[in-house]
Amino acid sequence: MNFDPALLQRLNDRQLADLVSQIASAAGADRSRTQELLGNLDALRNGMQGLTAEQAKQLLDRAGEDKSREIYDILRRQQYGKG
């Protein structure tokens, strides 16, 4: 998948929070940590701002094959307006 990291900058706060929640759930992330991230969306946006497509792929691949596939599907739906 060719994920465009700029997608994160184009989302409004509600869309970004929904996307992060879906990804965190797919990755099996701790709910309290997810809520912490969602509490400061500006910091999350700033942290992701310089992310390249290759860096995003490397991060997602660390989740393992099944989880990364699910995350890619979530991102694909968001990126192409099917979610």
Residue pairs with C-beta under 8 A, 6 or more apart in sequence:
1 72
1 75
1 76
2 53
3 53
3 56
3 57
3 60
3 72
3 75
3 79
4 53
4 79
5 48
5 51
5 52
5 53
5 55
5 56
7 75
7 78
7 79
8 16
8 19
8 45
8 48
8 51
9 45
9 48
9 49
11 19
11 78
13 41
15 78
16 41
16 44
16 45
17 38
17 41
19 74
19 75
19 78
20 34
20 37
20 38
20 44
21 34
21 38
22 74
23 71
23 74
23 75
24 31
24 33
24 34
24 37
25 34
26 67
26 70
26 71
26 74
27 63
27 67
27 71
28 67
37 44
38 44
60 68
60 71
60 72
61 68
62 68
63 71
74 83
76 82
77 83
